[in-house]
Amino acid sequence: MRVCADPDNLPYSRTDGTGFENRIAAMIAADMQATLTYEWLPLRRGFVRKTMGEGKCDLFVGVPKDFERVLTTRPYYRSSYVFVSRPEDRVVSFDDPRLARLRIGVQLVGNDLAATPPGLALAARGITDNVRGFTVFGEGPAAQRMIRAVAAKELDVAIAWGPQAAYFSAQIEPSLVVAPAKAPSDLPGVPFVYAIAAGVRRGDQALRDDVDAIIDRRRAEIDAILGEYRVPRADREPGLPR
């Protein structure tokens, strides 16, 4: 079982096998009685083309359910963007008037530094001058740098993808507040919740069906792994958008 993954992208994957997608990959390979190997490549432009597209691997463990470049399994979790703030600056809504003056961090996606849904929500409210973008380029994952900036009081609030934000926030003392970032009513077409599945090569329905069966059979183990990494679950936890 050849898996494509980023070598330094916790909480998902790392070369030492400590990411939750590493653990799920190991579970899938063991269930199939297959030897697990990796094709490591940073998650940048051309990742799919340079890995699965060149026949170097069989499986992506985490992709959006509607990702058209691969054939996807059924989702094994759903998550959302979240606000991360210190208790004294707790933020839980895009309608909070303090956002106009608080120092805010958002993720920028890919080589072209595209805005994420939280960035679009802030821009729609005219909140731009106090917003700092964090790119994929830097030491460690962008979400980790954002959470550290909140803890160091360089930012007042970070708005990041839930699995990353919750994982890195759990490593901070004193603890930070993590709250779901529900989609603003004035941006109905912008998704803040995504279903995450595994992906195989388009046309490889047999492998997709095998992985689907493993996800169904071992769902309790997958849920336990996600729980260990504090992944916010839009499909399970009260208060998160579905």
N, C-alpha and C positions, 0 to 999 in steps of 0.2 A: 504494500500500500504506500504509494508515493504521495506525499502531501506538500503542497506549496504553502509557504508561510513567511512572514516577516521575521528576521532574526532578532529584532529588538523592539517589540511592540506589546509590552504588557498592558493590560492583563491577558491579552489574547495569546501571544506566542513569544517565545525566546529560545535561543539555541540550547539553553540548559533544561528545557522542557517544563518550565515553571508556569506557563500560561494555561488558562482554562481550555483554550482550543487545543493545546498540546495534549492535555489529559483526555479530552474527548476523542482526539485522533487515536491515542493509544488504546482507548476503550474499543473504538470501532475496529482497529486492526486486530486486537486480541480476539474479538468476537468472530472475525472472519478467518482467524488462524493465519494471519498474514504478517510478514515482517514490515515494520514501520520504518520508512526513510523519508528524508525531507529534501526539498529543493528550496534553499533559502534565498530570498531576494527582498530588499526593502519595498514596502508598499508605496510605490510611486507610479507615475505615468507608464503605461505599457506593461504593468505587472502581469495581467492575464495573458497577453500576447507572448511575453518572454518566458512564461512558465508553462501553463497548460496548453497555450497556443502552439508551443514548440514541442509538445509531447513529453515534457519533463516531469509531469506529475499527473495524478489521477483525481485528487480531491482538494477542494478548499473547505475548511471546516466552518467558516463563518462568512456568509455573503447575504445581502438583502434578498428576500424571497423573490422579488421581481427582477433580479439582476439578469439581464438578457444575454450576457456573454457566456453563460453556462446553463446547464440543466440543473435545476434546484430540487432538493428534497422538500418535504413539508417543513414548516418552521419548527424549531425546537425551543425558541423563546422569542418574546417581544419585549422591547425596551424603549426608553424615551430619553430625550434630552432632559437635563436637570440643572437647577440652580445650585451652586455651592457658595456658601457664605459663612462668615463667622457668626456665632450666636447673637452678638449685639447688632449685627447688620442683616439679620435674617431676611431673605427675599424669596418670595414664593409665586410671584405673578409678574407678567409683563406690564400690568396696569399699575404697578407700584410707582408712585410719583418720584421716589428717590432715585430711580434709575437715570433720571436726567442729570444727576450730579455725582452718582457713585462711579468709581473706577471699575470698568467692566472688562473682562477678558472673554473672547470668543475664539473658537477654532476656525482656521482657514483651511480649505480642503485642496489637496493636490498641488501640482506644480503651478497651476494658474491661480492659486490662492482664492478659490471661489468661496463665497459666503455660505455659511450653514444656515438652516432655518432660524436659529436664534439671532444671527446677524441680520437677516432679512426683517425679523420682527422688530428689532431695535431701530433699523433704518426707517421702517414705515412710521415710527413714532418720532422721527427726527433726532434720534439719539445716536450720534456718530462721533462727536469730538472727544468724548470720554471713554471711547471703546478702543481696546487694544487687541489686535489680531495675533494669534499664535499659529505659526506655520508648522508643517511637518519637518522642517529643517531645524535642527538644533540638537542639544544633548538630551537624549531621552524623549519619550512621547510628549506631544504638545500638551495633552491633558495633565500630565505630571507636572510640567512647568507651570501651568495655570494654577493648579492646586497649591503648589509651593508658593506662588506669588500671593495667593489669598492668605495663606498661613503667615507669610512674612509681612502682611499688611501693605504689599505693593499694589494689590487689587482689593476691591471690596466684595466683588462677586465674580464668579466664573460661571459661564453657561456652556456646558459641555455634554458630550454623549455619555449617557448614564453609566454603562459598564466601566468605562475608563474613569470617570469622575468619582464614582463610589469607591472603586478599588483604591485609588490614590488618596482619597479623603480619609479612608479608614486607617491610613498610616500616619496621620497627623495627630499630635497631641498639643493642646486640648482639641477636642473633636470639632469638626466643622459640620454645618447643617447642609444636608442634601435634600432637595425638594423637587418633585417633578415639575418640569417646565411645560405646562399645558398650552396647547396651541391657542393663540389669541383669536377671538371671534372674527376679527377683521382680516384674517389670513386663512380662510377656509381651505384653500388649495395647497397649502404648504404643510407637509407632514412633519410631525414631531415624534411620532411613534413608528418604529420599523420592526417588521417581522424578520428574524434572522434564521437562515437555513444553511445546509451544506450544499456544495455545488460540485458537479462532475462535468466532464466534457459533454457538449451537446451531442445527442445521439446515443450516449451510453446509458440507455434506460435500464439495462440489467444492473449496473453498479448503483444507479440512483435508487432502484427498488430495493437492493440489498441494504443500502444505508438507511433508507426509510424504515425498513423492518427493524433494524438495530435501534434506531431512534425510538420507535414504538416500544420495543421489548425492554429497553434499558432507560426509559424516560426518568424513572425515579433516581437512577444514578446520575444522569445528566443534571437533573434539578438540584441534586445535592452538591455537585461540582459548582454549578452557578451560584448556589447559596454560599459556598465557602468564599467565593470571590465578590460577594455582596452585589451581584448584578441586579439592578432594579428591574422588576418584572411587571410589565404592563399587562401581562396575561394572568397575573396571580395576586399582586399586592393591591389592597384598597388604596384609592387616592391617585393611582396612576391612570392616565388616559388609555383607553383600549382602542 
